[in-house]
């Protein structure tokens, strides 16, 4: 087993942290636990949001729930807490759930709650990238494995 610690969106490892109380378990990512130390984190929970919770989307520089509540502070706090963990353990790479307003690394939803996707990064993914942590989506496992070095 390699000693590299990889932060993974908790929902991708089967933990029920998704906004609707479910998860996005991905067997290919779970299988990486045979080779890496996978640490599940949910920035939205770290930021104080409950599970389940109303879905949220980024609009401009803020994050709003579908009910119209500004939850930007929760998302920023969750991202900062996730970054503290990453720094504490020397994490260099993370696999995060694409589309999430926290974890999206290729696309996010456009803020209209209509299901329309736009290129962009979630709050945590953006903070990780600014701090030198390589971020991969659940659809980039091959690239993750290639970038191992």
Backbone bond lengths (Angstrom), bond angles and torsions (degrees), N, CA, C in turn:
res aa  C-N    CA-C-N  psi(-1)  N-CA   C-N-CA  omega(-1)  CA-C   N-CA-C  phi
1 X - - - 1.448 - - 1.529 109.16 -
2 X 1.299 116.26 136.73 1.450 120.97 176.02 1.519 108.25 -78.22
3 X 1.302 115.76 153.71 1.458 120.03 -179.95 1.520 113.02 -90.25
4 X 1.341 117.64 -2.43 1.455 119.78 -177.57 1.528 110.46 -63.71
5 X 1.328 115.05 128.42 1.464 121.15 177.45 1.518 108.06 -92.59
6 X 1.315 115.79 126.45 1.461 122.85 179.70 1.525 108.26 -116.49
7 X 1.315 117.36 124.36 1.461 120.32 172.68 1.520 107.56 -78.31
8 X 1.329 115.90 134.60 1.466 121.50 179.66 1.526 108.33 -130.66
9 X 1.322 116.35 137.63 1.470 119.22 172.37 1.519 108.01 -53.28
10 X 1.321 116.12 124.81 1.464 121.53 -175.18 1.528 112.24 -54.83
11 X 1.315 117.69 -36.45 1.473 120.63 -178.66 1.526 111.55 -63.03
12 X 1.338 117.82 -30.55 1.463 121.31 -179.88 1.523 112.41 -71.21
13 X 1.335 116.15 -20.15 1.466 120.48 178.16 1.531 111.45 -95.98
14 X 1.323 116.50 6.74 1.464 120.75 175.37 1.509 115.10 95.18
15 X 1.317 118.20 5.03 1.456 120.02 176.26 1.528 108.66 -79.34
16 X 1.308 116.12 140.17 1.464 121.35 -176.09 1.526 111.08 -81.50
17 X 1.327 115.53 71.17 1.466 122.28 -177.33 1.524 112.50 -112.80
18 X 1.310 117.55 -3.71 1.459 122.36 -179.11 1.537 109.92 -63.21
19 X 1.312 117.08 154.49 1.463 121.30 -175.73 1.526 113.06 -51.93
20 X 1.342 117.16 -33.02 1.467 120.08 -177.77 1.529 113.09 -91.48
21 X 1.327 116.47 7.00 1.458 121.43 179.87 1.517 113.96 89.73
22 X 1.322 117.06 -2.15 1.458 121.71 178.94 1.515 111.26 -97.02
23 X 1.336 115.10 -159.92 1.466 120.26 179.42 1.520 109.78 -144.60
24 X 1.295 115.62 174.32 1.473 123.88 179.06 1.526 109.62 -123.88
25 X 1.327 116.87 42.56 1.470 121.52 -175.24 1.528 110.59 -46.74
26 X 1.323 114.50 130.45 1.458 122.00 -178.81 1.530 106.83 -125.85
27 X 1.327 116.04 110.82 1.474 120.34 -174.35 1.519 112.78 -62.58
28 X 1.323 117.61 -32.09 1.474 119.64 178.44 1.521 110.83 -64.98
29 X 1.324 116.25 -36.31 1.462 119.78 179.07 1.526 109.85 -75.28
30 X 1.326 117.57 -42.93 1.463 120.82 177.43 1.529 109.58 -56.33
31 X 1.327 117.46 -39.77 1.471 121.84 -179.22 1.531 112.61 -63.22
32 X 1.320 117.64 -23.73 1.466 120.79 177.63 1.526 111.61 -63.85
33 X 1.335 117.14 -17.57 1.466 120.64 -179.89 1.529 111.99 -65.70
34 X 1.333 117.12 -13.31 1.465 120.39 176.32 1.527 110.94 -76.02
35 X 1.333 116.12 -18.92 1.454 121.37 -175.25 1.525 113.71 -117.71
36 X 1.332 116.91 -29.10 1.466 122.26 -174.88 1.520 110.48 -124.45
37 X 1.309 115.54 162.25 1.460 121.51 171.08 1.533 106.05 -89.52
38 X 1.332 116.24 106.98 1.462 121.18 -178.68 1.522 109.28 -96.69
39 X 1.322 115.78 126.28 1.455 121.01 179.83 1.525 108.65 -115.37
40 X 1.346 116.85 115.28 1.459 119.86 179.98 1.528 111.42 -77.96
41 X 1.328 115.82 131.46 1.457 121.76 174.47 1.520 109.02 -136.18
42 X 1.312 116.53 142.99 1.461 122.19 171.66 1.520 107.14 -121.98
43 X 1.326 117.39 102.84 1.461 120.09 -178.43 1.532 113.03 -58.27
44 X 1.309 117.27 -32.03 1.464 119.59 -178.67 1.526 110.42 -67.24
45 X 1.333 116.85 -39.95 1.463 119.57 174.98 1.529 110.41 -69.25
46 X 1.344 117.21 -40.71 1.470 120.06 177.63 1.523 111.72 -60.09
47 X 1.329 115.95 -26.59 1.461 121.21 179.15 1.518 113.53 -86.37
48 X 1.329 116.49 2.05 1.455 120.00 175.20 1.515 115.99 97.49
49 X 1.321 117.80 5.29 1.467 119.68 178.70 1.527 109.67 -83.48
50 X 1.313 115.67 148.09 1.464 121.04 -178.59 1.526 110.72 -84.50
51 X 1.310 114.78 167.55 1.459 122.06 171.72 1.516 106.09 -129.78
52 X 1.335 118.27 123.74 1.466 126.01 -3.28 1.527 111.90 -71.04
53 X 1.340 114.24 168.88 1.465 122.19 -179.87 1.525 107.93 -150.15
54 X 1.305 118.46 158.10 1.462 119.20 175.78 1.532 110.31 -61.82
55 X 1.328 118.57 141.81 1.468 119.50 176.88 1.527 110.60 -60.52
56 X 1.327 115.45 150.10 1.459 121.93 -179.61 1.522 109.69 -129.66
57 X 1.317 115.28 153.75 1.462 121.59 176.78 1.521 109.22 -142.02
58 X 1.324 115.03 154.47 1.461 121.90 178.22 1.522 108.94 -85.16
59 X 1.319 114.63 131.62 1.465 120.94 173.64 1.517 106.66 -133.73
60 X 1.327 115.56 113.41 1.461 119.89 -174.57 1.513 109.63 68.22
61 X 1.323 116.50 -125.59 1.464 121.42 179.03 1.521 112.41 -104.41
62 X 1.324 116.70 14.73 1.465 121.29 -177.55 1.518 110.66 -124.84
63 X 1.332 114.80 164.62 1.457 121.45 177.13 1.529 107.32 -121.11
64 X 1.330 115.72 128.73 1.456 121.34 -179.18 1.518 110.17 -123.88
65 X 1.330 114.77 144.17 1.461 118.70 172.51 1.520 108.09 -80.34
66 X 1.313 115.61 164.04 1.454 120.95 179.30 1.535 111.26 -60.96
67 X 1.324 115.94 -20.69 1.473 121.26 178.50 1.521 111.99 -85.40
68 X 1.352 117.40 -2.15 1.459 121.71 177.75 1.512 115.31 94.10
69 X 1.330 118.13 1.56 1.466 120.70 179.00 1.524 110.21 -76.01
70 X 1.322 116.12 136.12 1.459 121.32 175.47 1.529 107.70 -80.76
71 X 1.325 116.87 110.93 1.468 122.18 -178.03 1.535 111.40 -111.08
72 X 1.324 115.55 19.88 1.462 121.05 -178.75 1.527 111.89 -54.70
73 X 1.324 117.66 -44.64 1.470 120.77 -177.94 1.525 110.98 -60.15
74 X 1.336 117.65 -38.74 1.464 120.57 178.43 1.525 110.67 -64.08
75 X 1.330 116.52 -42.96 1.463 120.69 -178.89 1.522 111.24 -67.58
76 X 1.322 117.50 -39.20 1.462 120.93 177.76 1.524 110.88 -66.84
77 X 1.336 117.26 -43.44 1.464 121.16 178.67 1.528 110.42 -62.20
78 X 1.339 117.22 -44.24 1.463 120.85 179.26 1.518 112.07 -61.92
79 X 1.329 116.16 -40.41 1.467 120.64 178.62 1.527 110.45 -64.82
80 X 1.321 116.92 -43.33 1.469 121.15 179.74 1.530 110.87 -64.05
81 X 1.324 117.65 -40.59 1.466 121.00 178.78 1.532 110.41 -65.94
82 X 1.324 116.50 -41.27 1.471 120.07 177.77 1.529 110.29 -62.99
83 X 1.333 116.58 -39.80 1.467 120.28 178.58 1.533 111.07 -66.22
84 X 1.329 117.52 -38.95 1.469 120.21 176.41 1.526 110.21 -57.54
85 X 1.320 115.82 -45.50 1.460 120.38 178.89 1.531 109.96 -60.86
86 X 1.324 116.03 -47.87 1.463 120.35 -178.49 1.524 111.40 -58.37
87 X 1.309 117.11 -43.40 1.470 120.74 179.42 1.519 111.40 -67.61
88 X 1.325 116.88 -41.46 1.461 121.55 -179.30 1.519 111.62 -58.30
89 X 1.343 116.32 -38.02 1.466 120.56 -176.25 1.527 113.51 -105.37
90 X 1.308 118.00 9.76 1.459 120.71 176.16 1.517 113.87 65.31
91 X 1.308 116.95 33.46 1.465 121.31 -178.87 1.533 109.88 -69.45
92 X 1.325 115.42 131.50 1.465 121.63 179.86 1.528 112.59 -109.76
93 X 1.357 116.20 -18.69 1.468 119.57 -176.34 1.525 110.18 -140.44
94 X 1.346 114.24 151.81 1.459 120.76 178.90 1.524 109.48 -143.25
95 X 1.322 115.59 146.43 1.465 121.72 173.94 1.521 105.98 -114.37
96 X 1.339 115.60 114.42 1.453 121.12 -172.96 1.530 111.82 -122.28
97 X 1.331 115.79 153.43 1.465 122.74 -176.46 1.521 111.14 -73.17
98 X 1.319 116.15 115.07 1.456 120.42 179.87 1.524 110.27 -66.39
99 X 1.319 115.57 147.80 1.455 121.65 179.11 1.509 113.28 93.05
100 X 1.313 116.69 -22.71 1.463 121.49 -178.31 1.529 110.62 -70.02
101 X 1.348 117.19 141.63 1.464 118.47 176.32 1.531 112.57 -68.07
102 X 1.322 117.25 -13.75 1.469 121.37 172.85 1.518 110.54 -94.36
103 X 1.325 115.52 -50.25 1.460 121.52 -164.15 1.529 115.79 -105.72
104 X 1.305 118.86 -9.47 1.456 120.66 -178.29 1.519 111.66 -54.38
105 X 1.336 116.33 131.30 1.471 119.16 -178.63 1.523 112.89 -119.49
106 X 1.301 117.19 -13.02 1.465 121.24 176.28 1.526 110.81 -119.78
107 X 1.334 115.24 -39.00 1.461 119.23 179.21 1.527 110.16 -143.95
108 X 1.321 114.22 158.02 1.456 123.18 172.42 1.522 106.24 -136.57
109 X 1.310 116.86 169.54 1.460 120.04 175.13 1.522 108.06 -83.29
110 X 1.341 115.95 152.08 1.465 121.34 -166.58 1.525 116.63 -79.12
111 X 1.322 118.73 1.73 1.456 120.46 177.32 1.515 114.49 94.30
112 X 1.336 116.72 0.97 1.474 120.27 -178.93 1.522 112.83 -102.60
113 X 1.321 117.65 -5.12 1.468 123.78 -178.41 1.534 112.24 58.04
114 X 1.339 114.68 34.29 1.467 120.28 178.57 1.530 111.55 -108.82
115 X 1.333 117.73 2.04 1.457 121.58 -179.00 1.521 113.37 87.17
116 X 1.319 117.60 1.79 1.470 121.22 -179.77 1.520 109.87 -76.88
117 X 1.335 115.99 128.71 1.461 122.68 -179.49 1.521 110.52 -100.02
118 X 1.325 114.89 145.78 1.459 121.53 174.89 1.522 108.22 -133.90
119 X 1.324 116.83 154.88 1.460 119.89 176.46 1.526 108.11 -65.05
120 X 1.311 115.46 137.90 1.453 118.34 178.30 1.510 111.69 165.43
121 X 1.318 114.45 177.54 1.460 122.33 -178.63 1.517 110.24 -122.13
122 X 1.321 115.37 144.79 1.448 121.05 172.12 1.524 109.76 -74.19
123 X 1.318 115.72 171.12 1.459 122.30 -175.00 1.534 112.19 -60.10
124 X 1.321 117.64 -47.36 1.466 121.03 -179.35 1.523 111.23 -70.38
125 X 1.325 117.17 -43.99 1.467 120.42 179.65 1.526 110.34 -58.46
126 X 1.313 116.98 -42.47 1.465 121.57 -179.88 1.532 110.63 -63.98
127 X 1.342 116.72 -43.88 1.461 120.41 179.72 1.524 111.18 -65.55
128 X 1.327 116.81 -42.28 1.464 120.06 176.87 1.522 110.39 -58.43
129 X 1.314 117.08 -49.12 1.464 120.65 -177.96 1.523 111.42 -60.75
130 X 1.338 116.74 -41.62 1.478 120.30 178.75 1.518 111.65 -63.36
131 X 1.326 116.77 -22.16 1.462 121.26 -178.56 1.529 112.69 -105.20
132 X 1.321 116.76 19.21 1.457 121.36 172.58 1.519 116.18 80.66
133 X 1.318 117.58 12.20 1.467 120.31 176.89 1.523 107.62 -92.00
134 X 1.328 115.52 124.78 1.471 119.87 178.92 1.526 109.09 -75.56
135 X 1.318 115.61 128.78 1.464 121.72 -176.44 1.529 109.47 -113.07
136 X 1.327 114.58 132.73 1.464 122.93 178.45 1.522 107.93 -124.11
137 X 1.325 116.28 147.72 1.462 119.50 172.61 1.520 108.74 -89.11
138 X 1.315 116.12 171.61 1.460 120.78 178.13 1.529 111.96 -64.39
139 X 1.327 117.15 -14.67 1.466 121.63 179.55 1.526 112.52 -95.02
140 X 1.317 117.72 7.01 1.462 121.52 -176.15 1.531 112.41 -120.92
141 X 1.311 116.67 34.67 1.469 120.64 -178.08 1.530 110.84 -63.39
142 X 1.329 117.81 -38.84 1.468 119.77 178.83 1.519 110.52 -60.85
143 X 1.327 116.81 -45.06 1.474 120.78 178.71 1.526 110.26 -64.22
144 X 1.327 116.75 -39.82 1.466 121.42 176.52 1.524 110.25 -56.65
145 X 1.321 117.38 -46.57 1.463 121.91 -178.55 1.529 112.01 -67.90
146 X 1.324 117.19 -37.33 1.462 121.62 178.66 1.526 110.66 -67.46
147 X 1.338 116.05 -39.04 1.472 121.63 -176.61 1.529 112.63 -79.67
148 X 1.307 116.48 11.45 1.451 122.20 -173.99 1.526 114.02 -51.89
149 X 1.284 116.61 -31.14 1.472 119.50 -173.52 1.490 112.75 -88.40
